[in-house]
Structure formats: structure tokens, C-alpha cells
Amino acid sequence: MEPLRETIEIIKNCATYRTTIHSDQGWHYQHKQWVNTLKKNRVFQSMSRKATCADNVSMENFFGILKQEIYYGEELVSYEEF
């Protein structure tokens, strides 16, 4: 739960649009405390369909390109600097 709380703390003051968190069908998707924390902070949950890896293709591709084009080979910086 701590990583979720830390993430919400970071994004709550800078996110100007609806925040969405996407995951597979892991334990956290139905964990009451996880779900309630997201609802309380107005974070929308998105989940892959069971046995449908194609649901993640678009986001995996996006983050792969982002890492290749922007991040790899660069010095690690804070969230604000990034």
C-alpha cells in the first residue's frame, strides 16, 4: 500500500486530467484497501481481461518507446525534473 500512497501523493497536485491506473488481474485489483484508496483519491481503475495479453499492448508499446527515446542513457532525475 505504501507505493500506492506515495504515487498518489506525487500525482495529486500535478495531474490535471482524470488519473487512471492500469493493472492485470492481480490481488490488488480487488483488495478492499487498495480499491478504497483509489476511490477516495478519484483514481480510475483499469484492468486487463483474463487471458487477454493484447489489452496491454498499447501501453507496453508506449512505455517501451518512451524509455528508448527519452530515458535510456540519461542521468536519473526527480519526477519534477523529468
Phi and psi in radians as a Rosetta constraint file:
Dihedral C 1 N 2 CA 2 C 2 CIRCULARHARMONIC -1.059 0.35
Dihedral N 2 CA 2 C 2 N 3 CIRCULARHARMONIC -0.767 0.35
Dihedral C 2 N 3 CA 3 C 3 CIRCULARHARMONIC -1.046 0.35
Dihedral N 3 CA 3 C 3 N 4 CIRCULARHARMONIC -0.638 0.35
Dihedral C 3 N 4 CA 4 C 4 CIRCULARHARMONIC -1.132 0.35
Dihedral N 4 CA 4 C 4 N 5 CIRCULARHARMONIC -0.803 0.35
Dihedral C 4 N 5 CA 5 C 5 CIRCULARHARMONIC -1.067 0.35
Dihedral N 5 CA 5 C 5 N 6 CIRCULARHARMONIC -0.744 0.35
Dihedral C 5 N 6 CA 6 C 6 CIRCULARHARMONIC -1.104 0.35
Dihedral N 6 CA 6 C 6 N 7 CIRCULARHARMONIC -0.720 0.35
Dihedral C 6 N 7 CA 7 C 7 CIRCULARHARMONIC -1.121 0.35
Dihedral N 7 CA 7 C 7 N 8 CIRCULARHARMONIC -0.794 0.35
Dihedral C 7 N 8 CA 8 C 8 CIRCULARHARMONIC -1.077 0.35
Dihedral N 8 CA 8 C 8 N 9 CIRCULARHARMONIC -0.698 0.35
Dihedral C 8 N 9 CA 9 C 9 CIRCULARHARMONIC -1.065 0.35
Dihedral N 9 CA 9 C 9 N 10 CIRCULARHARMONIC -0.696 0.35
Dihedral C 9 N 10 CA 10 C 10 CIRCULARHARMONIC -1.201 0.35
Dihedral N 10 CA 10 C 10 N 11 CIRCULARHARMONIC -0.797 0.35
Dihedral C 10 N 11 CA 11 C 11 CIRCULARHARMONIC -1.496 0.35
Dihedral N 11 CA 11 C 11 N 12 CIRCULARHARMONIC -0.314 0.35
Dihedral C 11 N 12 CA 12 C 12 CIRCULARHARMONIC -1.109 0.35
Dihedral N 12 CA 12 C 12 N 13 CIRCULARHARMONIC -0.474 0.35
Dihedral C 12 N 13 CA 13 C 13 CIRCULARHARMONIC -1.713 0.35
Dihedral N 13 CA 13 C 13 N 14 CIRCULARHARMONIC -0.134 0.35
Dihedral C 13 N 14 CA 14 C 14 CIRCULARHARMONIC -2.099 0.35
Dihedral N 14 CA 14 C 14 N 15 CIRCULARHARMONIC -0.243 0.35
Dihedral C 14 N 15 CA 15 C 15 CIRCULARHARMONIC -1.388 0.35
Dihedral N 15 CA 15 C 15 N 16 CIRCULARHARMONIC 2.100 0.35
Dihedral C 15 N 16 CA 16 C 16 CIRCULARHARMONIC -1.707 0.35
Dihedral N 16 CA 16 C 16 N 17 CIRCULARHARMONIC -0.216 0.35
Dihedral C 16 N 17 CA 17 C 17 CIRCULARHARMONIC -2.093 0.35
Dihedral N 17 CA 17 C 17 N 18 CIRCULARHARMONIC 3.061 0.35
Dihedral C 17 N 18 CA 18 C 18 CIRCULARHARMONIC -1.002 0.35
Dihedral N 18 CA 18 C 18 N 19 CIRCULARHARMONIC 2.312 0.35
Dihedral C 18 N 19 CA 19 C 19 CIRCULARHARMONIC -1.627 0.35
Dihedral N 19 CA 19 C 19 N 20 CIRCULARHARMONIC 2.313 0.35
Dihedral C 19 N 20 CA 20 C 20 CIRCULARHARMONIC -2.161 0.35
Dihedral N 20 CA 20 C 20 N 21 CIRCULARHARMONIC 2.395 0.35
Dihedral C 20 N 21 CA 21 C 21 CIRCULARHARMONIC -2.038 0.35
Dihedral N 21 CA 21 C 21 N 22 CIRCULARHARMONIC 2.209 0.35
Dihedral C 21 N 22 CA 22 C 22 CIRCULARHARMONIC -1.905 0.35
Dihedral N 22 CA 22 C 22 N 23 CIRCULARHARMONIC 2.422 0.35
Dihedral C 22 N 23 CA 23 C 23 CIRCULARHARMONIC -2.591 0.35
Dihedral N 23 CA 23 C 23 N 24 CIRCULARHARMONIC 2.965 0.35
Dihedral C 23 N 24 CA 24 C 24 CIRCULARHARMONIC -1.395 0.35
Dihedral N 24 CA 24 C 24 N 25 CIRCULARHARMONIC -2.882 0.35
Dihedral C 24 N 25 CA 25 C 25 CIRCULARHARMONIC -1.607 0.35
Dihedral N 25 CA 25 C 25 N 26 CIRCULARHARMONIC 0.776 0.35
Dihedral C 25 N 26 CA 26 C 26 CIRCULARHARMONIC -1.272 0.35
Dihedral N 26 CA 26 C 26 N 27 CIRCULARHARMONIC 3.087 0.35
Dihedral C 26 N 27 CA 27 C 27 CIRCULARHARMONIC -0.998 0.35
Dihedral N 27 CA 27 C 27 N 28 CIRCULARHARMONIC -0.636 0.35
Dihedral C 27 N 28 CA 28 C 28 CIRCULARHARMONIC -1.176 0.35
Dihedral N 28 CA 28 C 28 N 29 CIRCULARHARMONIC -0.419 0.35
Dihedral C 28 N 29 CA 29 C 29 CIRCULARHARMONIC -1.116 0.35
Dihedral N 29 CA 29 C 29 N 30 CIRCULARHARMONIC -0.560 0.35
Dihedral C 29 N 30 CA 30 C 30 CIRCULARHARMONIC -1.923 0.35
Dihedral N 30 CA 30 C 30 N 31 CIRCULARHARMONIC 0.013 0.35
Dihedral C 30 N 31 CA 31 C 31 CIRCULARHARMONIC -1.146 0.35
Dihedral N 31 CA 31 C 31 N 32 CIRCULARHARMONIC 2.138 0.35
Dihedral C 31 N 32 CA 32 C 32 CIRCULARHARMONIC -0.958 0.35
Dihedral N 32 CA 32 C 32 N 33 CIRCULARHARMONIC -0.795 0.35
Dihedral C 32 N 33 CA 33 C 33 CIRCULARHARMONIC -1.144 0.35
Dihedral N 33 CA 33 C 33 N 34 CIRCULARHARMONIC -0.693 0.35
Dihedral C 33 N 34 CA 34 C 34 CIRCULARHARMONIC -1.071 0.35
Dihedral N 34 CA 34 C 34 N 35 CIRCULARHARMONIC -0.895 0.35
Dihedral C 34 N 35 CA 35 C 35 CIRCULARHARMONIC -1.070 0.35
Dihedral N 35 CA 35 C 35 N 36 CIRCULARHARMONIC -0.799 0.35
Dihedral C 35 N 36 CA 36 C 36 CIRCULARHARMONIC -1.126 0.35
Dihedral N 36 CA 36 C 36 N 37 CIRCULARHARMONIC -0.670 0.35
Dihedral C 36 N 37 CA 37 C 37 CIRCULARHARMONIC -1.109 0.35
Dihedral N 37 CA 37 C 37 N 38 CIRCULARHARMONIC -0.739 0.35
Dihedral C 37 N 38 CA 38 C 38 CIRCULARHARMONIC -1.123 0.35
Dihedral N 38 CA 38 C 38 N 39 CIRCULARHARMONIC -0.804 0.35
Dihedral C 38 N 39 CA 39 C 39 CIRCULARHARMONIC -1.057 0.35
Dihedral N 39 CA 39 C 39 N 40 CIRCULARHARMONIC -0.796 0.35
Dihedral C 39 N 40 CA 40 C 40 CIRCULARHARMONIC -1.024 0.35
Dihedral N 40 CA 40 C 40 N 41 CIRCULARHARMONIC -0.582 0.35
Dihedral C 40 N 41 CA 41 C 41 CIRCULARHARMONIC -1.767 0.35
Dihedral N 41 CA 41 C 41 N 42 CIRCULARHARMONIC 0.248 0.35
Dihedral C 41 N 42 CA 42 C 42 CIRCULARHARMONIC 0.940 0.35
Dihedral N 42 CA 42 C 42 N 43 CIRCULARHARMONIC 0.808 0.35
Dihedral C 42 N 43 CA 43 C 43 CIRCULARHARMONIC -1.834 0.35
Dihedral N 43 CA 43 C 43 N 44 CIRCULARHARMONIC 2.223 0.35
Dihedral C 43 N 44 CA 44 C 44 CIRCULARHARMONIC -1.466 0.35
Dihedral N 44 CA 44 C 44 N 45 CIRCULARHARMONIC 2.364 0.35
Dihedral C 44 N 45 CA 45 C 45 CIRCULARHARMONIC -1.651 0.35
Dihedral N 45 CA 45 C 45 N 46 CIRCULARHARMONIC 2.379 0.35
Dihedral C 45 N 46 CA 46 C 46 CIRCULARHARMONIC -2.212 0.35
Dihedral N 46 CA 46 C 46 N 47 CIRCULARHARMONIC 2.432 0.35
Dihedral C 46 N 47 CA 47 C 47 CIRCULARHARMONIC -2.412 0.35
Dihedral N 47 CA 47 C 47 N 48 CIRCULARHARMONIC 2.486 0.35
Dihedral C 47 N 48 CA 48 C 48 CIRCULARHARMONIC -1.180 0.35
Dihedral N 48 CA 48 C 48 N 49 CIRCULARHARMONIC 2.618 0.35
Dihedral C 48 N 49 CA 49 C 49 CIRCULARHARMONIC -1.320 0.35
Dihedral N 49 CA 49 C 49 N 50 CIRCULARHARMONIC 2.656 0.35
Dihedral C 49 N 50 CA 50 C 50 CIRCULARHARMONIC -1.033 0.35
Dihedral N 50 CA 50 C 50 N 51 CIRCULARHARMONIC 2.287 0.35
Dihedral C 50 N 51 CA 51 C 51 CIRCULARHARMONIC 1.017 0.35
Dihedral N 51 CA 51 C 51 N 52 CIRCULARHARMONIC 0.569 0.35
Dihedral C 51 N 52 CA 52 C 52 CIRCULARHARMONIC -2.259 0.35
Dihedral N 52 CA 52 C 52 N 53 CIRCULARHARMONIC 1.384 0.35
Dihedral C 52 N 53 CA 53 C 53 CIRCULARHARMONIC -1.133 0.35
Dihedral N 53 CA 53 C 53 N 54 CIRCULARHARMONIC -0.334 0.35
Dihedral C 53 N 54 CA 54 C 54 CIRCULARHARMONIC -1.094 0.35
Dihedral N 54 CA 54 C 54 N 55 CIRCULARHARMONIC -0.359 0.35
Dihedral C 54 N 55 CA 55 C 55 CIRCULARHARMONIC -1.072 0.35
Dihedral N 55 CA 55 C 55 N 56 CIRCULARHARMONIC -0.505 0.35
Dihedral C 55 N 56 CA 56 C 56 CIRCULARHARMONIC -1.645 0.35
Dihedral N 56 CA 56 C 56 N 57 CIRCULARHARMONIC -0.100 0.35
Dihedral C 56 N 57 CA 57 C 57 CIRCULARHARMONIC -0.987 0.35
Dihedral N 57 CA 57 C 57 N 58 CIRCULARHARMONIC -0.835 0.35
Dihedral C 57 N 58 CA 58 C 58 CIRCULARHARMONIC -1.061 0.35
Dihedral N 58 CA 58 C 58 N 59 CIRCULARHARMONIC -0.830 0.35
Dihedral C 58 N 59 CA 59 C 59 CIRCULARHARMONIC -1.228 0.35
Dihedral N 59 CA 59 C 59 N 60 CIRCULARHARMONIC -0.698 0.35
Dihedral C 59 N 60 CA 60 C 60 CIRCULARHARMONIC -1.069 0.35
Dihedral N 60 CA 60 C 60 N 61 CIRCULARHARMONIC -0.725 0.35
Dihedral C 60 N 61 CA 61 C 61 CIRCULARHARMONIC -1.123 0.35
Dihedral N 61 CA 61 C 61 N 62 CIRCULARHARMONIC -0.803 0.35
Dihedral C 61 N 62 CA 62 C 62 CIRCULARHARMONIC -1.008 0.35
Dihedral N 62 CA 62 C 62 N 63 CIRCULARHARMONIC -0.881 0.35
Dihedral C 62 N 63 CA 63 C 63 CIRCULARHARMONIC -1.193 0.35
Dihedral N 63 CA 63 C 63 N 64 CIRCULARHARMONIC -0.556 0.35
Dihedral C 63 N 64 CA 64 C 64 CIRCULARHARMONIC -1.087 0.35
Dihedral N 64 CA 64 C 64 N 65 CIRCULARHARMONIC -0.796 0.35
Dihedral C 64 N 65 CA 65 C 65 CIRCULARHARMONIC -1.169 0.35
Dihedral N 65 CA 65 C 65 N 66 CIRCULARHARMONIC -0.740 0.35
Dihedral C 65 N 66 CA 66 C 66 CIRCULARHARMONIC -0.986 0.35
Dihedral N 66 CA 66 C 66 N 67 CIRCULARHARMONIC -0.808 0.35
Dihedral C 66 N 67 CA 67 C 67 CIRCULARHARMONIC -1.109 0.35
Dihedral N 67 CA 67 C 67 N 68 CIRCULARHARMONIC -0.746 0.35
Dihedral C 67 N 68 CA 68 C 68 CIRCULARHARMONIC -1.146 0.35
Dihedral N 68 CA 68 C 68 N 69 CIRCULARHARMONIC -0.802 0.35
Dihedral C 68 N 69 CA 69 C 69 CIRCULARHARMONIC -1.417 0.35
Dihedral N 69 CA 69 C 69 N 70 CIRCULARHARMONIC -0.553 0.35
Dihedral C 69 N 70 CA 70 C 70 CIRCULARHARMONIC -2.014 0.35
Dihedral N 70 CA 70 C 70 N 71 CIRCULARHARMONIC -0.718 0.35
Dihedral C 70 N 71 CA 71 C 71 CIRCULARHARMONIC -1.699 0.35
Dihedral N 71 CA 71 C 71 N 72 CIRCULARHARMONIC -0.770 0.35
Dihedral C 71 N 72 CA 72 C 72 CIRCULARHARMONIC -1.052 0.35
Dihedral N 72 CA 72 C 72 N 73 CIRCULARHARMONIC 2.380 0.35
Dihedral C 72 N 73 CA 73 C 73 CIRCULARHARMONIC 1.472 0.35
Dihedral N 73 CA 73 C 73 N 74 CIRCULARHARMONIC -0.040 0.35
Dihedral C 73 N 74 CA 74 C 74 CIRCULARHARMONIC -1.714 0.35
Dihedral N 74 CA 74 C 74 N 75 CIRCULARHARMONIC 2.683 0.35
Dihedral C 74 N 75 CA 75 C 75 CIRCULARHARMONIC -1.166 0.35
Dihedral N 75 CA 75 C 75 N 76 CIRCULARHARMONIC 2.462 0.35
Dihedral C 75 N 76 CA 76 C 76 CIRCULARHARMONIC -1.160 0.35
Dihedral N 76 CA 76 C 76 N 77 CIRCULARHARMONIC 2.328 0.35
Dihedral C 76 N 77 CA 77 C 77 CIRCULARHARMONIC -2.275 0.35
Dihedral N 77 CA 77 C 77 N 78 CIRCULARHARMONIC 2.989 0.35
Dihedral C 77 N 78 CA 78 C 78 CIRCULARHARMONIC -1.264 0.35
Dihedral N 78 CA 78 C 78 N 79 CIRCULARHARMONIC 2.936 0.35
Dihedral C 78 N 79 CA 79 C 79 CIRCULARHARMONIC -1.027 0.35
Dihedral N 79 CA 79 C 79 N 80 CIRCULARHARMONIC -0.772 0.35
Dihedral C 79 N 80 CA 80 C 80 CIRCULARHARMONIC -1.107 0.35
Dihedral N 80 CA 80 C 80 N 81 CIRCULARHARMONIC -0.725 0.35
Dihedral C 80 N 81 CA 81 C 81 CIRCULARHARMONIC -1.193 0.35
Dihedral N 81 CA 81 C 81 N 82 CIRCULARHARMONIC -0.640 0.35
